[in-house]
Amino acid sequence: MATILITGANRGLGLEFARQYANDGWRVIATCRNQEKATELAAIAGVEIHALDVTDFNAVAKLADEISPTPIDVLLNNAGIYGPYDYTLEGIDYKIWQDVLRTNTMAPLCVSQCFAPLVAKSEKKCIATLSSKMGSMTDNTSGGSYIYRSSKAALNAVMKSLANDLKPLGVAVVSLHPGWVRTDMGGANGLIGAPESVRGLREVISKTNLKTSGGFYDYNGAEIGW
């Protein structure tokens, strides 16, 4: 039985990933900050839930020790935050910016570092991270969104380096853009629903290998410019 570990699995895309992988017979290890409030996640048969704040790096390392020596076929870095929406260039909150960077950029690397030995023991050997096209320099024609954009651009750089560093272990790393999805973060005006996005992302993950490692792809499998 293949195993996936999903961070931030209590809602949105993380919840849909847990649902789809569980329905397809995978062992799903799901994490969320508040286990008591994760009622929809708990309702998915067979899902193993662990309380985890990914910004608590000691807790991340502890969970990796607890799960060891279980091989993790796919490690999915899904947990993330947007930060404030309604700020201007003159009104940036630098403390919040630090918090977003810690969650969106530093935490996925910490999770990947701690769980990489378990991923390397698996058959699939894949680390997939939810990024965003908003982190693409090429795609940025509208400006603004300094906090979120920078956190995802930095995340892409981190994952590109990680792909190089983990190649000797046979571990492939991929950054993913889910599309504009109708979730709490994406809002009601999103262009696609979570089920469609996740089905596409799962297809991209299934095809990820050492040849495509270090790439940045959308849910349709199209490569995104940095």
N, C-alpha and C positions, 0 to 999 in steps of 0.2 A: 504494500500500500504506500503510495506516494504521500509525502507530508509537506504542508505549507504552513509557514508562520506569518501571520498578518498583524501589523501594528495598527492601532487606531481603528479597530474593527467593529465598533459599537454603532456606527451610523454611516450613511452615505455609501461611497464606493467600497470602503472596507467591509461594511456589512454585506453588500452585494457579492463581493469576492468570497466571503465566508460562505454565503448561501450557495453560490454556484459550485464552488469546489467541493463542499460537503455533499451536495446533491449528486456529484459525479464520483463519489466514493473516496475522495481524498481524506486523509486525516488532517483536520484543521486545528491548528493551535492559534488562538486569537487573543490579542491583548487590547486592553482599554484602560483608561485612567480610573474610572469608577465602575467596578464590576456590578455593584448593586443596581445601577441604573441601566445596565445593558440588557434590558428585558427581551428585545427583539433578537439579539445575538444569542441569548440563552435559550430561546425557543427553537433554534436550529439544532436538530438532532445530531448528536455526536461531536459537537464543537467543544473543544477544551479551552476554557477561558482563564486568563491570568490577568490580574490587575498590574498595570505598568504605566508609569509616566515616563515617556521616552527621554525627557529632559533630565531625569534622575539617572545619571550614568552609572552610579553604583548599583542601582536597582536593575539596570539592563544587564550588567555583568553577573549579578546574582541569579537572574532568571536563566541566563545562558548556562550557568553551572547547574541549575536545577533540572533543566531539560536534557543536558548532556547525559549519555552519549547518543541521544536520538538524532539520526541523520535528518537534515532539513533539505528537501529537494528544491523548494522555492522559498526564499526569504523575501517577503514583500514589505518594503518600507512605504506604508500608506499614511501614517499619522502626519498631520501638518495643520498649520493655521494660516489664515490670510493676514490677520492684523487689521488695523483700521482702514476703512474705505474712504472716509470723507475728509482727508487731510490735504493741505496744499503744500507747495514747496516751502512756504514760509512757516508752516505749522507742523513740521515733522517731529514726532516724539521719539527721541533717540533711545530711550529706555525700552520702549515697545519694540523698536527695531532690533535691539539686542535679543529680546525674547523670541522674536520671529526667527532670527538667524539661528538661535540655539535649537529651536524646534525643527525648523525646516532644513537646516544645513548640517549642524553639528550632530544632532541626534541620529539621523540616518547613518552617518559614518560610524558612530559609536555602536549602534545596533549591528551594522555590517561587520565591524571589527570583532565584536564579541561572539557573533554567531557564525562567522566565516569557517571556523574549524568543523562545525556541524554540517554546513553546506557542502564542504569539500568531501565529507564522508558519504554524501548521497549519490544517487544515480543522475539526477538532473543537473545539479550544481549550478543554480541560478540565483542571483540577487537582482531583484527588480525594484525600482524606486519610482514612486509617483512624483513626477516633476510637473512642469507646465510650459506651454509655449510662451507664456509671459516671461520666462527666463531666457528666451532666445533673443540675442542681439539682432540677428537678421530680421526677426519678425517685429521688432519694436519700432513702429512708425507713429505711435500716438503719445509716447512719453508717459510721465506720471507713474503712479503705483511703485514708487521707489523701494518701499520696504519689501513687498512681496516679490517683485521682479528680481531684486538683488539676491534674495534668499534662494530663489530657484536657479538663477544663473550660477551662483556659487555652488549649489547642490550639483549641477551638471558638471562643473569642474572637478568636484570631489569624486563623483562617480566615474568620470573618465580616468582619473588617476587610480582609483580603486580597481578598475578593469585591468589596467596594466600590472598592478601589484599582485593581483590574485590569479593572473593567467597561469603562472607556474603550478598553481594548485588545481588547475582545470576548472576554475569557477568563472562563469560568464556573468557580466554585469550590464544592465540595461536601464536607461532612463526613459520614462513613459509620459506622454501627454494624453490625458483621458478625454480630451474634447471639452466643450462647454456643457457641463452636465447639470441637470436639474437636481441639485442637492442643497443642503443648508449653506454650503460655501458658494456654490455656483449660482444659487438663486432660482427663482421660478421661471426666469426667461431663458434658461439654458436650452440649447438646441437639441440635445438628446437626453434620454433617460439613463439611469445607472445600469440597468440590465444590458442595454445595447453597448454602452461603453466598456463594461467589464467583459462581455463576450469577445469584443475586439481585442482588448488588452490581453486576455488569456491566450488568444491565438498568437499574438506577438511573443508573449512569454514562452509559449510552447516551441517556437521556432528559434529562440535565442540560443546561440552557441558561441564558441570562442571566436569564430569568424566575424560575428556581428557584435561581439562584446565591446562595450564602450560607446555604443550608438545611442541615439536619441530619436524615438519613434512615436508617432501618434497611434490612436486606437485602431486606425485602418492599416497600420503597418508602414505608412509613409515616413521616410526619414526627414527629420526637422533640422534646419540649419542652425548652427550655434549662434 
